Amino acid sequence: MSSHGDPALDALMLPFADGTLAREPGALFLRARKGAALAAGDWPGLDCETAFRPDAAALERAGIAVASESMAVDGEAGRPLVLLLPPRQRDEARALFAEALSRAAPGALVVASVANDAGAKSAEADFARIAGPVNTRSKHKCRVFWARAGQPGGDPALAAQWRGLDAPRPVAGGRFLSRPGVFAWDRIDLASALLARHLPTDLRGRAADLGAGYGYLAAELLERSPGIAALDAFEADARALALARHNLAGFAQRVALGFHWHDVTAGIPGGYDVVVTNPPFHAPDGRERPDIGRAFIAAAAQALRPGGRLWLVANRHLPYEQALGAGFGEARLVAQESGFKVVEAIKATGAPAAWARR
């Protein structure tokens, strides 16, 4: 995480640090994040799973085993301890609670932590519905709570039902497959739709979609610009990237497609003629982070060939003009609508960006 710290992770680790709960070799950590409170040496045999590439990279750098998706296999022994940091989206969180219980050995502890402002009380109540009575502590403006798998008072039938709550399903009239927890999972995002409406039909060559989500913008680009010969989707959320792979499969005979589980803020390879993006501007904990959008713009500027074109949509108030001026020779405001702005920027060398308004 950032310099703001990670209170939910700190709270999760607290009952182990003070001896209230025992660390168990071979524990499993779902939606894991690395932070000062999580030391690899304290957790022998710890396996971590996270769909978010920046968190996975931080765990890997710390020498902690990490996977982008479930490592569960049929017939595997239950884990002696399962830790989890539930997401904000409720159906996704309920599915994760049910998965955690299913992957714990009978009698093993399942321990979760949620920030108060992320719905801690509701999350604890949901967990108790399927797990039975829970123990709770409050610290760092978070609630950490735990129960033993298979204890009296749980509801295995409801837990089995909840495991499917985040399953992929058709959205947008069946045009796309999506799932709870993915950005704008149950609709076409308004900002992305605005950008799509203004994409020209003459874009061609190699393209990249930065922060591709479940693939909406990439699909719109490929439908509107038949001159696009190759497209790479870069997405930090492995769950969204798997959906994009499915949703774009129909273009594979015409276009060379690439799918990359990748943190765009770390940069991307070069050689692109076109980049489209609706960059995120919030951290996973909900804090506004315009620096993420600026990093996307910088990555696009580095990756585009001279003359290459960036098409970007963002909330109108976000201060991206300086980042565009630093990386592009020309930039113009194409549209403003419903609190969003669409910008086209052209990669050039030598000259600062010249801004034009439609």
N, C-alpha and C positions, 0 to 999 in steps of 0.2 A: 504493500500500500504506500501511500504518500507520507509526507511528514506529518499529516494530520493523525497518523496512527490508525489502529484498527481496534476500537473498543470491544467489538463483538468477539474477536479472536482473543483479546486479553481476558475478557470475562470467561470464555470457554476454557482457557488454560488455568484459571485461578484455582478451582477446586483440586486440580492435580498438583499445582505448585505448593499448596498449603497442606496437602496430605488428606484432604477430605475424601478424594477418590484416588484410586491406584492406577498408575500407568500400566498398560498391558502390552507385552511384546506382540507384534503382529496386528496392531490395531488398524482400523480403516478410518480415513478422514474424507468425508464427502463434501464437495464444494470447498475444498481446502484453500487456504491462503497462507502465505508466509508472512511472519511478523516477528518482532523481537521476542514475543512470548513463546514462540514455537522453535525449539532448538532440536536439531536432528539427533544430537547425542542423547537426548532425554527419551527418545522414542524408538528403540531398536525394532527394526522390521516394519516400521510404519509405511503403509501404502496410502497414497493420496489420489483423489480423483477431482478434477475440475475441468469445466468446459471453457474457461476463460483463459486465453493464451498468456496475458501478462502475469496472472497468478501462477500458471504452470511454469513459466520461465523463471520466476523468482524461486519457486520450490526446487527446480532443477539446479539452479545456481547454488542452492544451499545443500545439495547432495541428497535430496529427498526424492524417492521414487514417485512418479506422477503419471497418470493416464488421463486422456481427454474424454473418456467415456467409461461406462461401467465395465469393471474387470470381472464381474460375476460370471461364473460358469456353472452349468448344471452339476449338481452333486457336490459342490465345494463345501467344506466345513464352514460353519458360521464363525464370524469373527469374535474374539474375546472382548472387544470394545469397539464401538462405532461412534465417531465424532461427526458433527455436521454443523455447517453454517447455512441455514435455510435461506433461499432467495426471497425477495419481496412478493413476487407474484403468488397468489394464494394457492391456486391449483397446482402450480409447480412445486410449491413448498409442501403441500399435503402429499403429493406423489413421492417427494424425497423422504418425508417422515416414514411413509410406508415402506420404501425401499430400505431405509436404514434398519428398521425392525426386522425385515426379511433377511438381511445379511448379517445379523447378529446371532451368535449362538444362544440357545435357550439359557436364560438367566444372565446373559451379558448386558452390560450397561450400554444404553444409547444416550448420548449427551449432546445437547444443542444449545446454541446461544444466538440471541436476536436482540438488536438494538431496540430500545423503547420506542423511538420514533419510526421504526420500521415495522411496528405491529407486534411487539413482543408478547403482549398479553393474549392476543388472538392466536398467535403461533403456539404458545404454550397450551392454550385450551384445545387447539386442534390436535396437538400431539397427545394430550391426555385422553382424547376421545378414542384413539386407537391403541394407546400403550397402557392405559390404566393410570393409577395415581402416580404423580410425579413429585420429585423434590426440586426446590427452586431456591436460587440465590440471585440477588440483585447487586450489580457492581458496574462501574463505568457507564452508567445510564443504559444498561443492558440487563437482560434476564438470561441466566443460564439454568437449564432444567434437564432432568434426567429420569429415566425409568429403566427397568429391566425387561428385556424381551421375553414375551410369553408369560408375564406375571398375571395373576388374577385381576380381573377388572378391565382387561384390554378387549378390543373388539377386532378379532382377526378377519371377520367377514367385511367390515368396513375398510380395514387396511387393504385387503385385496382389491376392493373397489377403487380406493384412492390411488393405487399404483398406476392405474390407467388414466388419471386425470390430466397428465401432461403429454398424452400420446399425440402424434401428428394427426392433423385433420384438415379437410379442405376449407379454404377461405376464399373470399373475393369471388363468390359464385362458382367455386370449384376450380378456378384458374391456377391457384397455388396451393401447396401444402404448407401448413405452419403448425406451431404448437405453443402452448402457454409458456411464457418466460422469454420468448424471443421478442426483440424490439417490434412494437406495433403488430403483435402476433396475429390479431383477429381482424385486421383491416388493412387497407392501403393507407399508409402514412400520408397525411395531407401535404407535408413538405416535399416528400418524394414524388407525389403525384404532380405537384406544381412543376418541379424540375422536369419530369417526364414530358409534360405538355409543351415545354419549351425546347426540348432537345431537337436539333436540326436533323435533317435526313441525309446530309452530306458527310457525316462523320465516317472515317474509314481507317483501315490499318489495324494496329494492335491496340486494344483497349484494356483498361483496368477499372474495376468497381471497388472503391475503398470503403470498407464497412458495408459489405454487400447484403447483410441480413439474410432473409430467406430468398433473395434473388429478384425482387421486384424491379429495381432500377436496371439491372443487367438485362432482364427480359425486355423491358421497354426500349432500351438502347438497341438491342439486337433486332427487334421488330421494326424500329423506325429507320435504322441505318444499315441497309444491306451491304454497305461497303466495309463493315467491320469484319475482319478475317479471323481474329483471335481475341479472346477475352479471358482475363484472369480475375477471379473473385477473391478478394482478401477480406477475411473476417476473423475477429478475435474469439467469437463464440462458436465453439465446435458444433453445438446443437443447431444453430442457424446455418452454418456452412453445409451440414449434411442435407438440410432442406433445400438450399440453393442448388446443390448438386442434382437433386431430384427435379427441382422446378425448371432447371435449364437444360435438362437432358434432351428435350426435343430439338434443340439447336445444334446438337453435337455433329450431325452430318454436314452442316454448313460451316460451322465455326469451330476452331480449335479452342477448347475450354480448359482452364486450369483453376483449381480450387486450393486455397492456401489458408491453413489455420495459422494466423499471423497477427502480430501486434503492429499495426501500420505506423504507430508513433516511433517505432524503431527503424523506419525506412523500408523501402521496397526496391526490388531490382529495377533497372532502367530500360529504356528502349520503347516507351509507349507513345502512341500518337494521340490517344484520347484517354482522359480520366474522368469518371463521373463519381460523385460522392455526396452523401448526406451525412457529414461527420457527426459522431456523438459529441455531446458537450456536457455530459454528466458522468461522474464516477459511479461505480456500482452501488455505493452507499447513498446516492442521490445528490451529492454536492455538485454544484455547477462548476464545470471545468472547461472554460474556453480554450485553455492551452492544448487540449486534445485536438480541437478543430484546427488550431494553428499548426500543430504537428502534422496533421493530415495534409494541409496545404503545402507545407515544406516537403513532405514526402512526395507529393504529386509534382512539385516543381523540380525536384531532383530526378524523378523517374521519366518525365516527359522529354521527348526529343525537341530540339529547336523547332518552333512552329506548332508544337503539340498543343492541344486544347484541353483545358480543365473546365468542366461544367459542375457547379457546386450550388447546393441550396443550404440555407442556414436560417435560424431565427434572425429577424431583422436587427435586434439589438446587439448581436455578437460582434466583437471588434476584430474582424478578420482583414480589414483593409490594409493594415501595415504588413501582415504576412503575405498578402497577395502582391503588394508593391515590392517586397524583397525578392520574390521568386519569379515574377513574370514581367514581360515587357509591355503587356497591354492587358487591361482588365476593364470590363464594362458591366454595369448593372442592367440585367436583362428584364427583370420583373420584380415587383413587390406586391404581395397579396397575402391577406390573412395573417399578417405578422411575420411572413417569411420573405427572403430575398433570393433571387437566382442570379448567379454571377457566371460569366464566361471570362476566362483568363487564357492568354496565349503566351507560350514559352518563347522567350527571345533572349538575346545576349546583349549585355552592355547597358541598356537604357532602363531607367526606373519605370514602373508602371504608370501609364496614363489612364486616368479614370474617365469613363464616359457614362452618362445616364441616358436611358432611352427616352 
